Every structure is written in structure tokens, then in C-alpha cells.
């Protein structure tokens, strides 16, 4: 039975990607949707030009942490590909 929980779109996309299974090649190619990219850009713009609510600041911090983890994982995926050749 599928349970419904409320999570942000970026988490949903990454969870679905991981649940489907991955390879180093598919990890390198993975990108979040345009919707998520637009949301992050909006939060960054507003952080620089206005002020973010505490919840929005937390959301942006989560996005940036996820981006950092994905970059590290992609770099490691390149290492695995090189080891295979």
C-alpha cells in the first residue's frame, strides 16, 4: 500500500530516481526538473533581493545540500566508470 507523505518536489524526484535503481552513467545524466530548478532560482533571487521566511531559507539550504551531495556522487560515478575501463 502506497502511503502519501508531504515532501518537497526535489526530494520526490531524487527518491523516485534512486528507487528505480541507478548506474554510474544514469547518475551522471540525472538532473532535477525545470520546476525544481526554477524554484531554486527563485529562492536564490529572493534571498539576494528580499528576505526569505525561515521555512524558505530552510528549503533553500536543503536544495543546496542536495546539490552538493549530487555533485559529489557524480564525481564518484566518474571514478567508477574509469575503473571499469
MDTraj code that builds the backbone (N, CA, C; nanometers):
import mdtraj as md
import numpy as np

residues = "UNK UNK UNK UNK UNK UNK UNK UNK UNK UNK UNK UNK UNK UNK UNK UNK UNK UNK UNK UNK UNK UNK UNK UNK UNK UNK UNK UNK UNK UNK UNK UNK UNK UNK UNK UNK UNK UNK UNK UNK UNK UNK UNK UNK UNK UNK UNK UNK UNK UNK UNK UNK UNK UNK UNK UNK UNK UNK UNK UNK UNK UNK UNK UNK UNK UNK UNK UNK UNK UNK UNK UNK UNK UNK UNK UNK UNK UNK UNK UNK UNK UNK UNK UNK UNK".split()
xyz = np.array([
    [0.0842, -0.1179, 0.0000],
    [0.0000, 0.0000, 0.0000],
    [0.0887, 0.1241, 0.0000],
    [0.0636, 0.2157, -0.0911],
    [0.1410, 0.3377, -0.1042],
    [0.0903, 0.4420, -0.0053],
    [0.1796, 0.4917, 0.0787],
    [0.1436, 0.5952, 0.1749],
    [0.1750, 0.7311, 0.1155],
    [0.0926, 0.8269, 0.1464],
    [0.1125, 0.9618, 0.0970],
    [0.1728, 1.0475, 0.2074],
    [0.2918, 1.1000, 0.1817],
    [0.3542, 1.1930, 0.2752],
    [0.3901, 1.3186, 0.1984],
    [0.3986, 1.4270, 0.2691],
    [0.4280, 1.5540, 0.2053],
    [0.5785, 1.5789, 0.2069],
    [0.6394, 1.5759, 0.0888],
    [0.7818, 1.6064, 0.0771],
    [0.8009, 1.7012, -0.0392],
    [0.9122, 1.7707, -0.0386],
    [0.9369, 1.8686, -0.1436],
    [0.9597, 1.7987, -0.2773],
    [0.9322, 1.8706, -0.3863],
    [0.9481, 1.8098, -0.5200],
    [1.0886, 1.7564, -0.5465],
    [1.1917, 1.8246, -0.4997],
    [1.3279, 1.7762, -0.5265],
    [1.3529, 1.6437, -0.4560],
    [1.3053, 1.6303, -0.3331],
    [1.3196, 1.5020, -0.2637],
    [1.2427, 1.3929, -0.3371],
    [1.1222, 1.4250, -0.3798],
    [1.0387, 1.3290, -0.4522],
    [1.1110, 1.2795, -0.5772],
    [1.1702, 1.3718, -0.6532],
    [1.2402, 1.3345, -0.7762],
    [1.3607, 1.2457, -0.7475],
    [1.4370, 1.2793, -0.6459],
    [1.5570, 1.2012, -0.6138],
    [1.5189, 1.0650, -0.5574],
    [1.4177, 1.0614, -0.4724],
    [1.3717, 0.9336, -0.4174],
    [1.3249, 0.8418, -0.5296],
    [1.2471, 0.8949, -0.6225],
    [1.2000, 0.8136, -0.7352],
    [1.3164, 0.7651, -0.8205],
    [1.4140, 0.8509, -0.8462],
    [1.5320, 0.8146, -0.9235],
    [1.6069, 0.7000, -0.8561],
    [1.6299, 0.7119, -0.7269],
    [1.7029, 0.6083, -0.6542],
    [1.6236, 0.4793, -0.6446],
    [1.4939, 0.4905, -0.6238],
    [1.4105, 0.3712, -0.6094],
    [1.4046, 0.2897, -0.7379],
    [1.4167, 0.3564, -0.8534],
    [1.4157, 0.2850, -0.9816],
    [1.5460, 0.2092, -1.0039],
    [1.6469, 0.2422, -0.9290],
    [1.7780, 0.1809, -0.9488],
    [1.8627, 0.2734, -1.0346],
    [1.9916, 0.2665, -1.0137],
    [2.0795, 0.3590, -1.0846],
    [2.2102, 0.2912, -1.1223],
    [2.2756, 0.3507, -1.2167],
    [2.4102, 0.3120, -1.2573],
    [2.4954, 0.4382, -1.2517],
    [2.6264, 0.4245, -1.2553],
    [2.7074, 0.5458, -1.2596],
    [2.6692, 0.6364, -1.3776],
    [2.6398, 0.5761, -1.4911],
    [2.6043, 0.6548, -1.6098],
    [2.4724, 0.7296, -1.5903],
    [2.3719, 0.6617, -1.5345],
    [2.2429, 0.7289, -1.5163],
    [2.2518, 0.8358, -1.4083],
    [2.3369, 0.8166, -1.3078],
    [2.3565, 0.9181, -1.2054],
    [2.4179, 1.0440, -1.2658],
    [2.5168, 1.0256, -1.3510],
    [2.5815, 1.1402, -1.4149],
    [2.4823, 1.2189, -1.4990],
    [2.3916, 1.1488, -1.5655],
    [2.2929, 1.2147, -1.6521],
    [2.1765, 1.2775, -1.5752],
    [2.1559, 1.2356, -1.4507],
    [2.0393, 1.2809, -1.3744],
    [2.0415, 1.4314, -1.3523],
    [1.9264, 1.4920, -1.3757],
    [1.9054, 1.6325, -1.3434],
    [1.7650, 1.6490, -1.2881],
    [1.7510, 1.7405, -1.1945],
    [1.6180, 1.7685, -1.1429],
    [1.5368, 1.8396, -1.2504],
    [1.4071, 1.8421, -1.2325],
    [1.3164, 1.9003, -1.3311],
    [1.3327, 2.0523, -1.3400],
    [1.2791, 2.1067, -1.4469],
    [1.2794, 2.2520, -1.4644],
    [1.2021, 2.3207, -1.3525],
    [1.0976, 2.2560, -1.3040],
    [1.0189, 2.3124, -1.1941],
    [1.1052, 2.3327, -1.0705],
    [1.1848, 2.2324, -1.0369],
    [1.2731, 2.2428, -0.9209],
    [1.3804, 2.3479, -0.9465],
    [1.4389, 2.3484, -1.0650],
    [1.5415, 2.4478, -1.0977],
    [1.4862, 2.5889, -1.0851],
    [1.3634, 2.6097, -1.1327],
    [1.3008, 2.7415, -1.1240],
    [1.2757, 2.7816, -0.9792],
    [1.2340, 2.6850, -0.8981],
    [1.2088, 2.7139, -0.7559],
    [1.3378, 2.7533, -0.6860],
    [1.4451, 2.6820, -0.7121],
    [1.5738, 2.7143, -0.6502],
    [1.6206, 2.8526, -0.6965],
    [1.6087, 2.8800, -0.8248],
    [1.6486, 3.0111, -0.8771],
    [1.5667, 3.1216, -0.8114],
    [1.4383, 3.0975, -0.7942],
    [1.3515, 3.1965, -0.7287],
    [1.3960, 3.2220, -0.5855],
    [1.4249, 3.1157, -0.5123],
    [1.4686, 3.1305, -0.3731],
    [1.6017, 3.2038, -0.3645],
    [1.6948, 3.1722, -0.4544],
    [1.8245, 3.2404, -0.4544],
    [1.8068, 3.3882, -0.4867],
    [1.7257, 3.4183, -0.5872],
    [1.6989, 3.5577, -0.6240],
    [1.6377, 3.6327, -0.5064],
    [1.5379, 3.5734, -0.4442],
    [1.4710, 3.6396, -0.3324],
    [1.5625, 3.6541, -0.2127],
    [1.6520, 3.5589, -0.1931],
    [1.7469, 3.5695, -0.0819],
    [1.8391, 3.6895, -0.1017],
    [1.8782, 3.7127, -0.2262],
    [1.9690, 3.8237, -0.2568],
    [1.8988, 3.9595, -0.2587],
    [1.7697, 3.9604, -0.2933],
    [1.6992, 4.0865, -0.3148],
    [1.5932, 4.1198, -0.2103],
    [1.5431, 4.0234, -0.1423],
    [1.4408, 4.0432, -0.0396],
    [1.4858, 3.9699, 0.0841],
    [1.3906, 3.9231, 0.1540],
    [1.4239, 3.8341, 0.2642],
    [1.3364, 3.7104, 0.2531],
    [1.3933, 3.6003, 0.2908],
    [1.3205, 3.4742, 0.2886],
    [1.2626, 3.4471, 0.4270],
    [1.1504, 3.3785, 0.4282],
    [1.0969, 3.3327, 0.5563],
    [1.1900, 3.2246, 0.6105],
    [1.1715, 3.1899, 0.7333],
    [1.2542, 3.0848, 0.7929],
    [1.2353, 2.9524, 0.7190],
    [1.1112, 2.9233, 0.6819],
    [1.0836, 2.7999, 0.6074],
    [1.1481, 2.8017, 0.4692],
    [1.1433, 2.9150, 0.4020],
    [1.2044, 2.9251, 0.2688],
    [1.3561, 2.9148, 0.2776],
    [1.4154, 2.9737, 0.3794],
    [1.5601, 2.9636, 0.3996],
    [1.5995, 2.8180, 0.4233],
    [1.5202, 2.7483, 0.5026],
    [1.5454, 2.6061, 0.5268],
    [1.5322, 2.5266, 0.3972],
    [1.4294, 2.5571, 0.3179],
    [1.4092, 2.4896, 0.1900],
    [1.5297, 2.5109, 0.0989],
    [1.5782, 2.6345, 0.0904],
    [1.6947, 2.6647, 0.0067],
    [1.8178, 2.5910, 0.0578],
    [1.8369, 2.5899, 0.1879],
    [1.9512, 2.5174, 0.2454],
    [1.9466, 2.3691, 0.2089],
    [1.8274, 2.3106, 0.2116],
    [1.8119, 2.1694, 0.1742],
    [1.8468, 2.1482, 0.0269],
    [1.7970, 2.2359, -0.0596],
    [1.8278, 2.2248, -0.2020],
    [1.9788, 2.2312, -0.2250],
    [2.0449, 2.3254, -0.1581],
    [2.1888, 2.3414, -0.1779],
    [2.2660, 2.2204, -0.1260],
    [2.2214, 2.1622, -0.0158],
    [2.2858, 2.0422, 0.0355],
    [2.2677, 1.9255, -0.0614],
    [2.1466, 1.9111, -0.1131],
    [2.1200, 1.8044, -0.2104],
    [2.2062, 1.8231, -0.3346],
    [2.2168, 1.9470, -0.3817],
    [2.3002, 1.9736, -0.4995],
    [2.4450, 1.9338, -0.4717],
    [2.4941, 1.9666, -0.3541],
    [2.6316, 1.9321, -0.3173],
    [2.6508, 1.7801, -0.3148],
    [2.5565, 1.7091, -0.2540],
    [2.5655, 1.5626, -0.2491],
    [2.5611, 1.5011, -0.3888],
    [2.4744, 1.5540, -0.4748],
    [2.4675, 1.5021, -0.6120],
    [2.5979, 1.5266, -0.6870],
    [2.6582, 1.6419, -0.6674],
    [2.7874, 1.6692, -0.7331],
    [2.8951, 1.5717, -0.6860],
    [2.8977, 1.5462, -0.5556],
    [2.9958, 1.4508, -0.5031],
    [2.9696, 1.3103, -0.5580],
    [2.8432, 1.2710, -0.5618],
    [2.8079, 1.1386, -0.6132],
    [2.8429, 1.1266, -0.7609],
    [2.8193, 1.2316, -0.8373],
    [2.8515, 1.2285, -0.9807],
    [3.0024, 1.2195, -1.0016],
    [3.0790, 1.2910, -0.9198],
    [3.2246, 1.2816, -0.9305],
    [3.2710, 1.1395, -0.9007],
    [3.2124, 1.0774, -0.8004],
    [3.2472, 0.9395, -0.7672],
    [3.2043, 0.8444, -0.8779],
    [3.0901, 0.8721, -0.9405],
    [3.0427, 0.7884, -1.0512],
    [3.1438, 0.7890, -1.1654],
    [3.2031, 0.9061, -1.1939],
    [3.3077, 0.9119, -1.2971],
    [3.4247, 0.8216, -1.2593],
    [3.4615, 0.8205, -1.1309],
    [3.5705, 0.7325, -1.0844],
    [3.5360, 0.5858, -1.1115],
    [3.4122, 0.5475, -1.0817],
    [3.3707, 0.4083, -1.1048],
    [3.3742, 0.3722, -1.2534],
    [3.3330, 0.4651, -1.3370],
    [3.3360, 0.4404, -1.4814],
    [3.4797, 0.4215, -1.5290],
    [3.5713, 0.5057, -1.4788],
    [3.7111, 0.4952, -1.5182],
    [3.7702, 0.3616, -1.4739],
    [3.7296, 0.3130, -1.3562],
    [3.7810, 0.1849, -1.3058],
    [3.7329, 0.0675, -1.3907],
    [3.6157, 0.0833, -1.4530],
    [3.5596, -0.0247, -1.5343],
    [3.6304, -0.0370, -1.6692],
    [3.6964, 0.0704, -1.7135],
    [3.7585, 0.0670, -1.8468],
    [3.9035, 0.0300, -1.8392],
])
top = md.Topology()
chain = top.add_chain()
for i, resn in enumerate(residues, 1):
    res = top.add_residue(resn, chain, resSeq=i)
    for name in ("N", "CA", "C"):
        top.add_atom(name, md.element.get_by_symbol(name[0]), res)
traj = md.Trajectory(xyz[None], top)
